[in-house]
Amino acid sequence: MFLDYSFLTIIPRNQILKIASTTIISAIALTVPVKYLNAQIPESGGSITIRSDIQEANSETGVITARGNVQINYPARQIQATASQAQYYSRDRRLVLTGNVYVIQEGNSMRAETMTYLIDERKFIATPKSDRQVESTYLVTEPISTQPLEEQE
């Protein structure tokens, strides 16, 4: 289970560059400033879009690193996030965000210094800075009663 780089689309500085095979990525290290990267994840039926100032992709390790003003959108899971840096470990199907991380999913939000999202487990692991705490805000809904108002009293 790893990222199939044949689906990778990279758009550096308003120019479109379509990566058509893994041999192109194997031949070069992508260290140019990149506006956004769209990595498709076939097993989950969606894609993750990563926007940042600079991105690198290493086909040997399967790791994509984004640095500077990182913004992540994962519509299939209703996840949006911001951080200073993000690393997507395609072989482990794991996303690690570091530096003032803010994640929102289905109206619930979390802030931490470091956050790991395990894609297959649909699980976040958040770690604060030393002497700090992780902050989470969850939407709490009241259960909907099926009884008429007269019977509830």
C-alpha positions as a printed NumPy array, in Angstrom:
array([[  0.   ,   0.   ,   0.   ],
       [  1.811,   3.092,  -1.223],
       [  1.105,   6.214,  -3.193],
       [  0.926,   5.531,  -6.902],
       [  2.909,   8.449,  -8.278],
       [  1.323,   8.051, -11.72 ],
       [ -1.683,   9.943, -10.282],
       [  0.456,  12.774,  -8.872],
       [ -0.223,  16.271, -10.174],
       [  2.152,  19.057,  -9.184],
       [  1.59 ,  22.709, -10.014],
       [  4.666,  24.9  ,  -9.358],
       [  4.367,  28.691,  -9.667],
       [  1.243,  28.788, -11.829],
       [  2.615,  26.316, -14.377],
       [  1.138,  22.847, -14.769],
       [  3.462,  19.855, -14.637],
       [  1.845,  16.413, -14.818],
       [  3.94 ,  13.518, -13.54 ],
       [  3.072,  10.549, -15.757],
       [  5.238,   7.827, -14.265],
       [  7.425,   6.959, -11.29 ],
       [ 10.569,   7.053, -13.427],
       [ 10.347,  10.832, -13.726],
       [ 10.129,  11.278,  -9.961],
       [ 12.923,   8.749,  -9.44 ],
       [ 15.171,  10.829, -11.642],
       [ 14.593,  14.143,  -9.847],
       [ 13.967,  15.43 ,  -6.36 ],
       [ 11.066,  17.878,  -6.305],
       [ 12.488,  20.743,  -4.279],
       [ 11.078,  23.652,  -6.259],
       [  8.465,  25.906,  -4.665],
       [  5.086,  24.282,  -5.194],
       [  1.627,  25.811,  -4.941],
       [ -0.189,  22.542,  -4.293],
       [  0.016,  18.803,  -4.582],
       [ -2.926,  16.479,  -5.1  ],
       [ -2.244,  12.894,  -3.977],
       [ -4.942,  10.358,  -4.776],
       [ -5.547,   7.582,  -2.297],
       [ -7.346,   4.831,  -4.237],
       [ -8.114,   2.609,  -1.212],
       [-10.113,   5.385,   0.479],
       [-11.868,   6.592,  -2.649],
       [-10.583,  10.155,  -2.408],
       [ -7.617,  12.454,  -2.646],
       [ -5.684,  14.702,  -0.3  ],
       [ -4.763,  18.164,  -1.579],
       [ -1.712,  19.715,   0.086],
       [ -0.888,  23.381,  -0.465],
       [  2.362,  24.887,   0.828],
       [  5.271,  27.162,   0.008],
       [  7.674,  24.285,  -0.769],
       [  7.168,  20.545,  -1.329],
       [  9.461,  17.586,  -1.87 ],
       [  8.547,  14.05 ,  -2.97 ],
       [ 10.878,  11.095,  -2.537],
       [  9.846,   8.066,  -4.603],
       [ 12.354,   5.795,  -2.857],
       [ 10.882,   6.379,   0.617],
       [  7.356,   7.284,  -0.511],
       [  7.448,  10.426,   1.656],
       [  6.042,  13.776,   0.551],
       [  7.133,  16.764,   2.664],
       [  5.412,  20.154,   2.558],
       [  6.821,  23.204,   4.368],
       [  5.537,  26.701,   4.987],
       [  1.89 ,  27.745,   5.269],
       [  0.66 ,  24.175,   4.809],
       [ -3.04 ,  23.735,   4.039],
       [ -4.598,  20.296,   3.68 ],
       [ -7.981,  19.336,   2.274],
       [ -9.238,  15.744,   2.412],
       [-12.874,  15.972,   1.229],
       [-13.61 ,  12.233,   1.455],
       [-13.106,  12.432,   5.232],
       [-14.293,  16.05 ,   5.606],
       [-10.868,  17.06 ,   6.972],
       [ -9.222,  20.459,   6.619],
       [ -5.952,  21.304,   8.352],
       [ -3.218,  23.909,   8.627],
       [  0.334,  23.5  ,   9.936],
       [  3.898,  24.689,   9.476],
       [  4.95 ,  21.335,   7.999],
       [  3.288,  18.146,   6.79 ],
       [  4.743,  14.789,   5.844],
       [  2.681,  12.173,   4.046],
       [  4.102,   8.664,   4.444],
       [  2.39 ,   6.964,   1.508],
       [  3.553,   3.436,   2.317],
       [  2.277,   3.662,   5.913],
       [ -0.77 ,   5.727,   4.881],
       [  0.063,   8.219,   7.622],
       [  0.021,  12.033,   7.636],
       [  2.17 ,  13.873,  10.219],
       [  1.515,  17.587,  10.8  ],
       [  3.858,  19.733,  12.899],
       [  3.972,  23.346,  14.049],
       [  0.823,  25.105,  15.234],
       [ -1.473,  22.394,  13.872],
       [ -5.197,  23.076,  13.489],
       [ -7.548,  20.384,  12.19 ],
       [-11.289,  20.584,  11.617],
       [-13.45 ,  17.584,  10.743],
       [-17.234,  17.641,  10.529],
       [-17.333,  20.76 ,  12.721],
       [-15.078,  19.297,  15.43 ],
       [-11.653,  20.881,  15.81 ],
       [ -8.309,  20.185,  17.443],
       [ -5.147,  22.261,  18.071],
       [ -1.745,  20.777,  18.891],
       [  1.956,  21.149,  18.177],
       [  2.117,  17.775,  16.401],
       [ -0.694,  15.657,  15.024],
       [ -0.589,  12.305,  13.252],
       [ -3.506,  11.047,  11.179],
       [ -3.61 ,   7.298,  10.58 ],
       [ -5.638,   7.069,   7.379],
       [ -6.683,   3.417,   7.571],
       [ -7.646,   3.681,  11.236],
       [ -9.295,   7.097,  10.78 ],
       [ -7.507,   8.146,  13.953],
       [ -5.794,  11.378,  15.072],
       [ -2.972,  11.363,  17.639],
       [ -2.22 ,  14.853,  19.007],
       [  0.802,  15.961,  21.039],
       [  1.241,  19.422,  22.623],
       [  4.371,  21.509,  23.128],
       [  6.031,  20.857,  26.473],
       [  4.121,  22.561,  29.322],
       [  1.096,  22.994,  27.038],
       [ -2.065,  21.041,  26.31 ],
       [ -3.946,  19.81 ,  23.275],
       [ -7.222,  21.682,  22.73 ],
       [-10.28 ,  20.006,  21.204],
       [-13.74 ,  21.355,  20.509],
       [-16.524,  18.89 ,  19.764],
       [-20.053,  19.506,  18.595],
       [-22.523,  17.951,  20.993],
       [-25.994,  17.304,  19.699],
       [-29.031,  16.536,  21.794],
       [-30.728,  13.228,  21.113],
       [-33.893,  13.527,  19.071],
       [-36.898,  12.168,  20.901],
       [-39.484,  10.205,  19.001],
       [-42.11 ,  10.707,  21.715],
       [-44.72 ,  13.476,  21.509],
       [-44.08 ,  16.433,  23.854],
       [-46.981,  15.459,  26.173],
       [-45.407,  12.051,  26.85 ],
       [-41.942,  13.466,  27.636],
       [-43.125,  15.26 ,  30.788]])
